[in-house]
């Protein structure tokens, strides 16, 4: 049978979305993947606080706790570099979570018998450490003038930006904010607004676009666009089935759009898979939800791309 070039082209377009879905499922079958927040706090150029040694910006909450931009060091880092702390200098606090392993017995009744098994669970524990601003360190010179601007900048992707700009320009009621430092990414249906952290807050450019495409996919839920809200049973509060299903749609839609923009990064993709795994777990690992969400995600991706079929 001879297939027309136009029909073959349309089949290839459809297959791209299916290939992305299949790839997500394939990665999930390899086991649990830990998810990490892809953005950090503000960089030095954006008025943020960074670690002097690693040059990495502190998280948004730690930026707030420190309350002062610039370079910060632990007492140990300062000492190892041959410096010292000024007398009377006040330390800043940086907090972080660590996982404490704990063994727990699980009892279950099998054929009338009580079976006891031991499993290991992880309990998040909040910890902190002290850091000192470089202004309070003696014998330590700032690195800002030497290499900071060349090191911290990541380059935008023209094809991905064209997809974003094309969608935002068509949707005249939609507000898109990506030019201010932000500690969160979200879509607000009430104001039809998408907010994402600035490009400079990411270490991997693909994760900026993955986050942005995720929130833009959320924006297609409205009645005037793809109307997924009509499928919801009620108010999609955090953790509910409707909320979880919508998160699946947004993340799979994001992966599809990243693929369409030619953005390939294994670390970013695996983080996307980890996000899908997390929400699928809330839906009791119902594998049917992947296919349900993928069909809605494809519709959303095509809407953002301006493809009318």
C-alpha positions as CSV (number, residue, x, y, z in Angstrom):
1,X,0.0,0.0,0.0
2,X,1.3,3.4,-0.9
3,X,1.0,6.1,1.8
4,X,0.8,9.7,0.6
5,X,3.6,12.0,1.8
6,X,1.0,14.3,3.6
7,X,-0.5,11.3,5.5
8,X,2.9,10.0,6.4
9,X,3.9,13.4,7.7
10,X,0.8,13.6,9.9
11,X,1.5,10.0,11.2
12,X,5.0,11.0,12.1
13,X,3.7,14.1,14.0
14,X,1.4,11.9,16.0
15,X,4.1,9.3,16.6
16,X,6.3,12.0,18.2
17,X,3.8,12.4,21.0
18,X,3.5,8.7,21.5
19,X,7.2,8.2,21.5
20,X,7.6,10.7,24.3
21,X,4.9,8.9,26.3
22,X,6.6,5.5,25.7
23,X,9.9,6.9,26.7
24,X,8.5,8.2,30.0
25,X,6.9,4.8,30.8
26,X,10.2,3.1,29.9
27,X,12.1,5.3,32.3
28,X,9.6,4.7,35.1
29,X,9.9,0.9,34.7
30,X,13.6,1.2,35.7
31,X,12.7,2.1,39.2
32,X,12.0,5.1,41.5
33,X,13.8,8.3,40.5
34,X,14.3,11.1,43.0
35,X,12.9,14.5,42.0
36,X,14.7,17.8,42.6
37,X,13.6,21.3,42.3
38,X,15.1,22.6,39.1
39,X,15.6,26.2,40.0
40,X,17.6,27.9,42.8
41,X,17.5,31.3,44.4
42,X,18.7,34.4,42.7
43,X,22.2,34.6,41.2
44,X,24.6,37.4,42.1
45,X,23.7,39.3,39.0
46,X,20.0,39.2,40.1
47,X,20.9,40.4,43.6
48,X,21.0,37.0,45.3
49,X,23.2,35.2,47.8
50,X,25.7,32.4,46.7
51,X,28.1,30.1,48.3
52,X,31.6,31.6,47.9
53,X,33.3,28.2,47.1
54,X,30.6,26.4,45.0
55,X,29.2,29.6,43.4
56,X,25.8,28.1,43.6
57,X,22.9,30.3,44.7
58,X,21.1,29.4,47.9
59,X,17.5,28.3,47.8
60,X,14.7,30.9,47.9
61,X,14.0,30.2,51.6
62,X,17.7,30.5,52.5
63,X,18.0,33.8,50.5
64,X,15.2,35.1,52.7
65,X,16.9,33.8,55.9
66,X,20.2,35.4,55.0
67,X,18.6,38.7,54.0
68,X,21.7,40.0,52.3
69,X,23.0,39.4,48.8
70,X,26.6,38.4,47.9
71,X,29.1,35.7,48.7
72,X,28.8,33.6,51.9
73,X,31.2,31.0,53.5
74,X,31.1,28.6,56.4
75,X,33.6,29.0,59.2
76,X,35.4,25.9,57.9
77,X,35.6,27.2,54.3
78,X,37.0,30.5,55.4
79,X,39.7,28.8,57.6
80,X,40.6,26.4,54.8
81,X,41.2,29.3,52.4
82,X,43.5,31.0,55.0
83,X,41.1,33.5,56.2
84,X,39.5,34.4,59.5
85,X,36.2,35.8,60.8
86,X,36.0,39.4,62.1
87,X,35.5,39.7,65.8
88,X,31.8,40.2,66.7
89,X,30.6,39.1,63.2
90,X,27.1,37.7,63.1
91,X,26.5,34.5,61.3
92,X,23.6,33.8,58.9
93,X,21.6,30.6,59.0
94,X,21.1,28.2,56.1
95,X,18.7,25.3,56.5
96,X,18.4,22.1,54.6
97,X,16.6,18.7,54.8
98,X,18.3,15.4,55.2
99,X,16.7,11.9,55.3
100,X,17.1,9.9,58.4
101,X,16.7,6.1,57.9
102,X,14.4,4.3,60.4
103,X,13.5,0.6,60.5
104,X,9.8,-0.2,61.1
105,X,7.9,-3.4,61.5
106,X,4.9,-4.0,59.3
107,X,2.3,-6.5,60.3
108,X,-0.2,-8.1,57.9
109,X,-2.6,-11.0,58.0
110,X,-2.0,-13.7,55.4
111,X,-4.2,-16.8,55.4
112,X,-5.1,-16.2,59.0
113,X,-1.4,-15.8,60.0
114,X,0.2,-12.6,61.3
115,X,3.3,-11.9,59.1
116,X,5.8,-9.4,60.4
117,X,8.3,-7.8,58.0
118,X,10.8,-5.1,58.6
119,X,11.2,-2.2,56.2
120,X,13.3,0.9,56.1
121,X,11.6,4.3,55.8
122,X,13.1,7.7,55.3
123,X,12.1,10.6,57.6
124,X,12.9,14.1,56.6
125,X,14.9,16.0,59.2
126,X,15.4,19.8,59.1
127,X,19.0,20.9,59.9
128,X,21.0,24.1,59.6
129,X,24.5,25.4,59.5
130,X,26.0,28.9,59.9
131,X,27.6,31.0,57.2
132,X,29.4,34.4,57.2
133,X,29.2,37.1,54.6
134,X,32.4,37.8,52.8
135,X,32.4,41.3,54.2
136,X,32.9,39.7,57.6
137,X,35.8,37.6,56.4
138,X,39.4,38.7,56.7
139,X,41.9,37.6,54.0
140,X,39.3,36.4,51.5
141,X,38.9,38.3,48.3
142,X,35.7,38.4,46.3
143,X,35.5,36.4,43.0
144,X,32.8,38.6,41.5
145,X,35.1,40.8,39.3
146,X,37.1,37.8,38.0
147,X,34.7,35.3,36.6
148,X,31.2,35.6,37.9
149,X,29.4,36.9,34.8
150,X,31.0,34.4,32.4
151,X,30.3,31.4,34.7
152,X,26.7,31.9,35.7
153,X,24.9,32.8,32.5
154,X,23.1,30.1,30.5
155,X,21.9,30.7,26.9
156,X,18.2,30.8,25.9
157,X,16.9,28.4,23.2
158,X,15.5,30.3,20.2
159,X,13.1,27.5,19.1
160,X,11.7,27.0,22.6
161,X,11.3,30.8,23.0
162,X,9.5,31.0,19.7
163,X,6.9,28.4,21.0
164,X,6.4,30.4,24.2
165,X,6.2,33.8,22.5
166,X,3.8,32.4,19.8
167,X,1.4,31.0,22.4
168,X,1.5,34.0,24.8
169,X,1.0,36.5,21.9
170,X,-2.1,34.6,20.7
171,X,-3.6,34.3,24.2
172,X,-4.2,38.0,24.8
173,X,-5.8,37.4,28.2
174,X,-2.9,35.3,29.5
175,X,-0.1,37.0,31.5
176,X,3.3,35.5,31.4
177,X,6.0,36.5,34.0
178,X,9.6,35.3,33.7
179,X,11.5,38.5,34.3
180,X,11.5,38.7,38.1
181,X,13.2,36.6,40.7
182,X,10.8,33.9,42.0
183,X,10.9,31.1,44.4
184,X,8.0,29.3,42.8
185,X,6.5,28.4,39.5
186,X,2.7,28.3,39.1
187,X,-0.4,29.0,37.0
188,X,-3.2,31.0,38.5
189,X,-6.6,30.3,36.8
190,X,-8.2,33.1,38.8
191,X,-6.0,35.7,37.0
192,X,-4.9,33.6,34.0
193,X,-1.3,34.2,35.0
194,X,1.8,32.0,34.6
195,X,4.8,32.8,36.8
196,X,8.2,31.0,36.5
197,X,11.6,31.7,38.0
198,X,14.0,33.6,35.8
199,X,16.3,31.8,33.3
200,X,19.3,32.7,35.4
201,X,18.0,30.8,38.4
202,X,18.5,27.5,36.6
203,X,21.7,25.5,36.2
204,X,20.4,23.6,33.2
205,X,18.7,25.5,30.4
206,X,16.4,22.6,29.6
207,X,14.9,22.6,33.1
208,X,13.9,26.3,32.6
209,X,11.9,25.4,29.5
210,X,10.5,22.2,31.1
211,X,9.2,24.2,34.0
212,X,7.8,26.9,31.7
213,X,6.1,24.5,29.4
214,X,4.6,22.7,32.4
215,X,2.9,25.9,33.7
216,X,1.8,26.9,30.1
217,X,0.3,23.4,29.7
218,X,-1.7,24.1,33.0
219,X,-3.0,27.3,31.4
220,X,-4.7,25.3,28.6
221,X,-7.1,23.8,31.2
222,X,-9.6,26.6,30.9
223,X,-12.9,26.4,29.0
224,X,-11.7,28.8,26.2
225,X,-8.8,26.6,25.5
226,X,-8.7,22.8,26.1
227,X,-11.4,22.7,28.8
228,X,-10.0,20.1,31.1
229,X,-11.7,21.8,34.1
230,X,-15.0,20.4,32.8
231,X,-13.6,16.9,33.5
232,X,-12.9,17.6,37.1
233,X,-15.2,16.3,39.8
234,X,-14.9,19.4,42.0
235,X,-12.4,21.9,43.2
236,X,-8.9,20.5,42.3
237,X,-7.4,21.1,45.8
238,X,-3.7,20.0,46.3
239,X,-3.3,16.2,46.6
240,X,-6.8,15.4,45.3
241,X,-7.3,13.0,42.3
242,X,-8.2,15.9,40.0
243,X,-5.1,17.9,41.1
244,X,-2.8,14.8,40.6
245,X,-4.3,14.1,37.1
246,X,-3.7,17.7,36.1
247,X,-0.1,17.5,37.2
248,X,0.4,14.4,35.1
249,X,-1.1,16.2,32.1
250,X,1.1,19.3,32.6
251,X,4.4,17.3,33.0
252,X,3.8,15.0,30.0
253,X,2.7,18.0,28.0
254,X,6.0,19.7,29.0
255,X,8.0,16.7,27.9
256,X,6.2,16.7,24.5
257,X,6.9,20.4,24.0
258,X,10.6,20.0,25.0
259,X,10.8,17.3,22.4
260,X,9.2,19.5,19.8
261,X,11.7,22.3,20.6
262,X,14.6,19.8,20.2
263,X,15.6,20.2,23.9
264,X,17.4,17.0,25.0
265,X,19.0,16.6,28.4
266,X,19.0,13.2,30.2
267,X,19.1,14.8,33.7
268,X,16.2,17.2,32.9
269,X,14.1,14.4,31.3
270,X,14.7,12.0,34.2
271,X,13.6,14.8,36.6
272,X,10.4,15.1,34.6
273,X,9.9,11.3,34.8
274,X,10.4,11.5,38.6
275,X,7.7,14.2,38.8
276,X,5.3,12.0,36.9
277,X,6.1,9.1,39.2
278,X,5.4,11.1,42.3
279,X,1.9,12.1,41.1
280,X,1.1,8.7,39.7
281,X,1.8,7.3,43.2
282,X,-0.9,9.5,44.6
283,X,-3.2,7.9,42.0
284,X,-2.3,4.5,43.4
285,X,0.0,3.8,40.5
286,X,-2.9,3.4,38.1
287,X,-1.1,2.8,34.8
288,X,-4.2,3.8,32.9
289,X,-3.7,7.4,34.1
290,X,-0.6,7.7,32.0
291,X,-2.5,7.1,28.8
292,X,-5.4,9.3,29.9
293,X,-3.0,12.1,30.8
294,X,-1.0,11.7,27.6
295,X,-4.0,12.1,25.4
296,X,-4.9,15.4,27.2
297,X,-1.3,16.5,27.1
298,X,-1.0,16.0,23.4
299,X,-4.1,18.1,22.9
300,X,-2.6,20.8,25.1
301,X,0.7,20.7,23.3
302,X,-0.9,21.1,19.9
303,X,-3.0,24.0,21.2
304,X,0.2,25.8,22.5
305,X,1.9,25.1,19.2
306,X,-1.1,26.4,17.3
307,X,-1.8,23.2,15.5
308,X,-5.4,22.9,14.4
309,X,-6.7,19.4,13.6
